[in-house]
Amino acid sequence: MSAEIYNAPEEVKQPTIDWSNYDHEKYQAACDKYLQALKAKLQEMGFRGKNVGEVVKFPIADGYAMYMVISMRPLRLMHIPLGDSYHYPNVDLMTAQRIQEVIDAQKALEEMIANNTSLK
């Protein structure tokens, strides 16, 4: 079964970049806060299943297409309009199994970086 793709709710305001006084750390903190607010909105709407609120990233051009898991069964993803707001081609053809694989791979990479270890 293919994925349903949704836009982020407009009532959760996305961060804007202040190009006149750009501060990457400040913008990243605002993006993190935005992602937390999106997850909280999903929980407020009653979504509480496995991986709800997890962010999956797919490399595109010079950045990422990002989606947040709304539900795994049926697979529902929310496009996250951050950075260049890239969309991943055919993301609607993703399966729950593939999304789980992406989540697991991202967590393993984050853990490896946090522990400063290498793949064996």
C-alpha positions in Angstrom: 0.0 0.0 0.0 1.4 3.4 -0.9 1.8 6.4 1.3 -0.6 9.3 1.8 1.3 12.6 1.8 0.0 15.7 3.7 1.1 19.3 4.1 2.1 20.6 7.5 -0.7 22.3 9.4 -0.6 26.1 8.8 -1.4 26.9 12.4 2.1 25.6 13.4 4.2 28.4 12.2 7.4 27.5 10.4 10.6 29.4 11.2 11.9 32.1 8.9 15.4 32.8 8.0 16.7 36.3 8.9 19.2 36.8 6.0 20.2 40.2 7.2 21.6 38.7 10.4 21.9 35.0 9.7 22.7 32.8 12.7 22.8 29.1 11.8 22.5 27.9 15.4 19.5 30.2 16.1 17.8 29.0 12.9 18.5 25.3 13.8 17.0 25.8 17.2 13.9 27.3 15.6 13.7 24.4 13.3 14.0 21.9 16.2 11.2 23.8 18.0 9.1 23.6 14.9 9.5 19.9 14.6 8.6 19.4 18.2 5.5 21.6 17.7 4.5 19.4 14.7 4.8 16.3 16.7 2.8 17.8 19.5 0.1 18.8 17.0 -0.1 15.2 15.7 -0.4 13.9 19.3 -3.1 16.5 20.0 -5.0 15.2 16.9 -4.9 11.7 18.4 -1.9 10.1 16.5 0.0 8.0 19.0 1.2 4.9 17.2 4.6 3.5 16.3 7.0 6.1 15.0 4.6 9.0 15.1 6.6 12.2 14.9 9.7 10.6 13.6 11.4 12.6 10.8 12.7 10.8 7.7 15.1 12.5 5.4 15.9 11.8 1.8 18.9 13.4 0.1 18.0 15.8 -2.7 20.3 18.2 -4.6 22.2 20.1 -1.9 19.8 19.2 1.0 17.1 16.9 2.1 13.4 16.3 1.5 12.0 15.8 5.0 8.8 14.1 6.1 7.3 13.4 9.5 5.5 10.1 10.2 1.8 10.6 11.0 1.0 6.9 11.0 2.6 3.7 9.9 -0.6 1.7 9.1 -1.9 3.1 6.9 1.3 4.9 6.0 0.8 8.7 6.3 3.6 11.2 6.0 3.6 15.0 6.4 5.9 17.0 4.2 8.1 19.3 6.3 8.7 22.7 4.6 12.1 23.5 6.0 15.3 24.6 4.2 14.6 24.5 0.5 11.4 22.5 1.1 12.4 19.8 -1.3 10.0 17.0 -2.2 11.2 13.4 -2.7 10.2 11.9 -6.1 7.6 9.2 -5.7 7.5 9.4 -1.9 3.9 8.4 -2.2 5.1 4.9 -3.4 7.0 4.3 -0.1 5.9 1.4 2.1 5.8 1.2 5.9 8.6 -1.4 5.7 10.8 1.0 3.7 10.1 3.9 6.1 11.0 1.7 9.0 14.3 0.9 7.3 15.0 4.6 6.8 14.2 5.4 10.4 16.4 2.5 11.7 19.3 3.6 9.4 19.1 7.2 10.5 19.1 6.2 14.2 22.1 3.9 13.7 24.0 6.7 11.9 23.1 9.3 14.6 24.2 6.8 17.3 27.5 6.1 15.5 28.2 9.9 15.2 27.3 10.5 18.8 29.6 7.7 20.0 32.3 8.7 17.4 32.5 5.1 16.2 32.9 3.6 12.8 31.1 0.8 11.0 32.6 -2.6 11.5 
